[in-house]
Amino acid sequence: MSTIYQELFEAGPRTRQLGVGARIFHHPHLRALGDYDMLLAGFSEARDSLHVERVGAPFHVVLVSAEGEGEVIDGEQRLPVGPGQLAVLPALGHSGFRMTGTEWRIAWFLLNDAPSWPIAAAGPAQVRPVRDAETLFHAVAALCLEARRDHESLSAGALVLVADLLKRMLDSSEAGDAQAAALRALFDDVTRAPDADWRVATLAARHGVSTAHFQRLCLKHLGHAPQRLIVARRMARARELLLAGWGNVGQVAAAVGYQEIASFSRRFSAHFGLNPCELLRHLQRAPKELPFDPG
């Protein structure tokens, strides 16, 4: 991966920043950062101005906001960041951040694009709520200060705490809930227009990730592969239409994106345990005693 990238960095005279890096040319440097696939870790206390932008950087940036207001830059998009929020800026994009309020206290990390971190390069920036933002901020401050001590430094222990807190945040239930909600919103569009030409690659592109990564996200946060979720949304809508008496089997099949009635019937049977014609017959005989779990 190329290490050549563009960077804009502006910090006002009243903005305080401390950091520690993994490379020998960083001051101070802590080689153990590399064991966690971290390039740099630090904190900023912005009191007048802070603006950072990068294009094509080969590392991810993670911000944790403890106090004040700022915004994340993601190409032409701007995402507000407030207290108790985490922002992820994936590698290789045009992204950055800047202060927008009267002050902004943040902890920040530059992370290798490596399997250690569940972040997809070139994906969209994300902002989500997290717990313990203040705790992480002070842990990072302690790490940076301990790394400056020549003797009796406790930076190794501070680094373990920082890494564990950061990983817990990235894997937190709040993050998972936000991701699951974003994924469900995509599949809600399938429910609204089941006859459209829905493809996994199309949904992945709308979510801003590769098809393979989208597959992993759906399995992790929704419990099923995306193709199965598309089918489930279509079948649920088909069942609703049949029960409402909206049309015959052929009309319902077309309404949920199936050109062939036989293909639709096979899918419906596999999903619900009986074919759509059987459902209609049961409905006519005993509408209050349907023979299967609505699921």
C-alpha positions as CSV (number, residue, x, y, z in Angstrom):
1,M,0.0,0.0,0.0
2,S,1.3,3.4,-0.9
3,T,2.3,5.7,2.0
4,I,2.1,8.9,-0.1
5,Y,-0.9,11.0,0.8
6,Q,-2.0,14.6,1.2
7,E,-2.5,16.1,4.6
8,L,-3.8,19.4,6.0
9,F,-3.1,20.1,9.7
10,E,-4.1,23.3,11.4
11,A,-4.1,23.9,15.2
12,G,-4.6,27.2,17.0
13,P,-2.1,28.5,19.6
14,R,-4.5,27.7,22.4
15,T,-5.0,24.1,21.3
16,R,-3.0,21.6,23.4
17,Q,-2.0,18.2,21.9
18,L,0.1,15.3,23.1
19,G,0.7,12.0,21.4
20,V,2.9,9.0,21.3
21,G,4.0,7.0,18.2
22,A,5.2,3.5,17.3
23,R,8.1,4.6,15.1
24,I,11.6,5.5,16.2
25,F,11.3,9.0,14.7
26,H,8.2,9.8,16.8
27,H,8.8,11.7,20.0
28,P,8.1,10.2,22.3
29,H,7.9,6.7,20.8
30,L,6.6,3.5,22.3
31,R,7.5,0.5,20.2
32,A,4.7,-1.6,21.9
33,L,2.1,0.4,20.1
34,G,3.0,-1.6,17.0
35,D,1.9,-4.8,18.8
36,Y,-1.6,-3.4,18.8
37,D,-1.4,-2.2,15.1
38,M,-1.4,1.4,16.3
39,L,0.7,4.1,14.6
40,L,-0.1,7.0,16.9
41,A,-2.3,7.6,19.9
42,G,-2.9,11.0,21.6
43,F,-5.4,13.6,22.7
44,S,-6.3,17.1,21.8
45,E,-7.8,19.9,23.9
46,A,-8.9,22.4,21.3
47,R,-9.8,25.9,22.6
48,D,-9.6,28.0,19.4
49,S,-9.2,25.9,16.3
50,L,-8.3,22.4,15.1
51,H,-8.7,21.2,11.5
52,V,-7.2,18.0,10.0
53,E,-7.8,16.5,6.6
54,R,-6.1,13.7,4.7
55,V,-6.5,12.2,1.2
56,G,-5.4,8.6,0.6
57,A,-3.9,8.0,4.0
58,P,-3.1,4.3,4.4
59,F,-4.3,4.2,8.0
60,H,-7.6,4.4,9.8
61,V,-8.4,7.3,12.2
62,V,-10.6,6.9,15.2
63,L,-11.8,9.8,17.4
64,V,-13.5,9.6,20.7
65,S,-15.1,12.9,21.8
66,A,-15.3,13.5,25.5
67,E,-16.5,17.2,25.6
68,G,-17.4,19.9,23.1
69,E,-18.4,19.8,19.5
70,G,-16.7,19.0,16.2
71,E,-17.5,17.4,12.9
72,V,-16.1,14.7,10.7
73,I,-15.3,15.4,7.1
74,D,-16.1,12.6,4.7
75,G,-15.6,13.9,1.2
76,E,-18.4,16.4,0.7
77,Q,-20.3,15.2,3.7
78,R,-20.1,16.6,7.2
79,L,-21.1,14.6,10.3
80,P,-21.5,16.3,13.7
81,V,-19.6,14.8,16.6
82,G,-20.6,15.5,20.2
83,P,-19.7,14.3,23.7
84,G,-19.8,10.5,24.2
85,Q,-19.5,9.7,20.5
86,L,-16.9,7.8,18.5
87,A,-16.0,8.6,14.9
88,V,-14.3,6.2,12.5
89,L,-12.5,7.5,9.4
90,P,-11.4,4.5,7.2
91,A,-8.2,4.4,5.4
92,L,-7.7,5.6,1.7
93,G,-10.6,8.1,1.7
94,H,-10.8,11.9,1.8
95,S,-11.6,12.5,5.4
96,G,-10.8,14.5,8.4
97,F,-12.2,16.4,11.4
98,R,-12.5,19.9,12.8
99,M,-13.6,21.8,15.8
100,T,-17.0,23.6,15.4
101,G,-17.8,24.7,19.0
102,T,-16.0,26.8,21.6
103,E,-13.9,23.8,22.7
104,W,-13.4,20.2,21.9
105,R,-11.6,17.4,23.9
106,I,-10.9,14.3,21.9
107,A,-8.7,11.2,22.1
108,W,-7.5,10.1,18.7
109,F,-5.8,7.1,17.1
110,L,-4.1,6.3,13.9
111,L,-4.5,2.6,13.3
112,N,-2.9,0.2,10.8
113,D,-5.3,-1.1,8.1
114,A,-5.0,-4.6,9.6
115,P,-7.3,-7.5,10.7
116,S,-6.8,-6.4,14.3
117,W,-9.3,-3.6,13.7
118,P,-12.9,-4.2,12.3
119,I,-12.7,-1.3,9.9
120,A,-13.1,-1.6,6.1
121,A,-10.7,0.6,4.1
122,A,-12.3,3.1,1.7
123,G,-15.6,2.7,3.5
124,P,-17.8,5.7,4.6
125,A,-17.0,7.6,7.8
126,Q,-19.2,6.6,10.8
127,V,-20.2,8.4,14.0
128,R,-21.9,6.5,16.8
129,P,-22.5,6.7,20.6
130,V,-20.2,5.0,23.0
131,R,-19.9,4.7,26.8
132,D,-16.9,5.7,28.8
133,A,-15.5,8.4,26.4
134,E,-14.2,10.4,29.3
135,T,-12.5,7.3,30.7
136,L,-10.7,6.6,27.5
137,F,-9.7,10.3,27.1
138,H,-8.0,10.2,30.5
139,A,-6.4,6.8,29.8
140,V,-4.8,8.2,26.6
141,A,-3.6,11.3,28.5
142,A,-2.0,9.1,31.1
143,L,-0.3,7.0,28.3
144,C,1.1,10.1,26.6
145,L,2.4,11.5,29.9
146,E,3.9,8.2,31.1
147,A,5.6,7.8,27.7
148,R,7.5,11.0,28.4
149,R,9.1,9.8,31.6
150,D,12.7,8.7,31.3
151,H,12.6,6.4,34.3
152,E,10.0,4.3,36.1
153,S,7.5,4.8,33.3
154,L,4.2,2.9,33.5
155,S,3.4,3.4,29.8
156,A,3.2,-0.4,29.2
157,G,0.3,-0.8,31.6
158,A,-1.4,2.4,30.4
159,L,-1.2,1.1,26.8
160,V,-2.9,-2.2,27.7
161,L,-5.7,-0.2,29.3
162,V,-6.1,2.1,26.3
163,A,-6.1,-0.7,23.8
164,D,-8.7,-2.7,25.8
165,L,-10.9,0.4,26.2
166,L,-10.7,1.2,22.5
167,K,-11.5,-2.4,21.4
168,R,-14.4,-2.5,23.7
169,M,-15.8,0.7,22.2
170,L,-15.4,-0.6,18.7
171,D,-17.2,-3.8,19.6
172,S,-19.7,-2.2,21.9
173,S,-23.4,-2.9,21.8
174,E,-24.1,0.7,20.9
175,A,-21.9,0.3,17.8
176,G,-23.6,-3.0,17.0
177,D,-27.0,-1.5,17.4
178,A,-26.2,1.4,15.1
179,Q,-24.8,-0.9,12.5
180,A,-27.7,-3.3,12.7
181,A,-30.2,-0.3,12.4
182,A,-28.3,0.9,9.3
183,L,-28.5,-2.6,7.7
184,R,-32.1,-3.1,8.5
185,A,-32.9,0.3,6.9
186,L,-31.4,-1.0,3.7
187,F,-33.6,-4.1,3.8
188,D,-36.6,-2.0,4.6
189,D,-36.3,-0.7,1.1
190,V,-36.7,-4.3,-0.2
191,T,-40.0,-4.5,1.7
192,R,-41.1,-1.2,0.2
193,A,-40.3,-2.2,-3.3
194,P,-40.0,-6.0,-3.5
195,D,-40.3,-6.1,-7.2
196,A,-37.1,-4.1,-7.8
197,D,-34.0,-5.9,-9.0
198,W,-32.3,-6.2,-5.6
199,R,-28.8,-7.6,-5.7
200,V,-26.4,-8.1,-2.8
201,A,-23.7,-6.1,-4.6
202,T,-26.1,-3.1,-5.0
203,L,-27.0,-3.1,-1.3
204,A,-23.3,-3.4,-0.4
205,A,-22.5,-0.4,-2.6
206,R,-25.2,1.6,-0.9
207,H,-23.8,0.7,2.5
208,G,-20.3,1.8,1.2
209,V,-18.6,-1.5,1.7
210,S,-17.4,-4.4,-0.5
211,T,-19.8,-7.3,-1.2
212,A,-17.6,-9.7,1.0
213,H,-17.6,-7.2,3.9
214,F,-21.4,-6.7,3.6
215,Q,-21.8,-10.4,3.8
216,R,-19.9,-10.5,7.1
217,L,-21.8,-7.5,8.5
218,C,-25.2,-9.1,7.8
219,L,-24.1,-12.4,9.3
220,K,-22.7,-10.6,12.4
221,H,-25.5,-8.0,13.0
222,L,-28.6,-9.6,11.4
223,G,-27.8,-13.3,11.8
224,H,-28.3,-14.2,8.1
225,A,-26.6,-13.8,4.7
226,P,-27.9,-10.8,2.7
227,Q,-29.4,-12.9,-0.1
228,R,-31.5,-14.8,2.5
229,L,-32.6,-11.5,4.0
230,I,-33.7,-10.3,0.6
231,V,-35.7,-13.4,0.0
232,A,-37.2,-13.2,3.5
233,R,-38.4,-9.7,3.0
234,R,-40.0,-10.6,-0.4
235,M,-41.7,-13.7,1.0
236,A,-43.0,-11.8,4.0
237,R,-44.5,-9.2,1.7
238,A,-45.9,-11.9,-0.6
239,R,-47.7,-13.5,2.4
240,E,-49.1,-10.1,3.4
241,L,-50.5,-9.6,-0.1
242,L,-52.0,-13.1,-0.3
243,L,-53.7,-12.8,3.1
244,A,-55.1,-9.4,2.1
245,G,-56.6,-10.8,-1.1
246,W,-54.6,-8.4,-3.2
247,G,-54.4,-10.7,-6.2
248,N,-53.9,-14.3,-7.4
249,V,-50.6,-16.2,-7.1
250,G,-49.2,-14.9,-10.5
251,Q,-50.0,-11.3,-9.6
252,V,-48.4,-11.6,-6.2
253,A,-45.3,-13.3,-7.7
254,A,-44.8,-10.4,-10.1
255,A,-45.4,-7.9,-7.3
256,V,-42.5,-9.3,-5.3
257,G,-40.0,-9.6,-8.2
258,Y,-40.6,-13.1,-9.6
259,Q,-41.3,-13.5,-13.3
260,E,-42.0,-17.2,-13.0
261,I,-44.8,-18.5,-10.9
262,A,-43.1,-21.8,-10.4
263,S,-39.9,-20.2,-9.0
264,F,-42.0,-18.0,-6.7
265,S,-44.0,-21.0,-5.5
266,R,-40.8,-23.0,-4.7
267,R,-39.3,-20.1,-2.7
268,F,-42.6,-19.6,-0.9
269,S,-42.9,-23.3,0.0
270,A,-39.3,-23.5,1.2
271,H,-39.8,-20.4,3.4
272,F,-43.2,-21.2,4.9
273,G,-43.7,-24.9,4.5
274,L,-46.6,-24.8,2.0
275,N,-47.1,-23.3,-1.4
276,P,-49.1,-20.1,-2.0
277,C,-52.0,-21.9,-3.6
278,E,-52.3,-24.0,-0.4
279,L,-52.3,-20.9,1.7
280,L,-55.2,-19.4,-0.3
281,R,-57.2,-22.6,0.0
282,H,-56.6,-22.7,3.7
283,L,-57.6,-19.1,3.9
284,Q,-60.8,-19.7,2.1
285,R,-61.7,-22.7,4.3
286,A,-60.7,-21.3,7.7
287,P,-59.3,-17.8,7.6
288,K,-58.6,-17.8,11.4
289,E,-56.7,-21.1,11.4
290,L,-53.7,-20.7,9.1
291,P,-51.6,-23.9,9.1
292,F,-48.2,-22.4,9.7
293,D,-46.2,-20.0,11.9
294,P,-46.3,-16.5,10.3
295,G,-42.6,-16.2,11.1
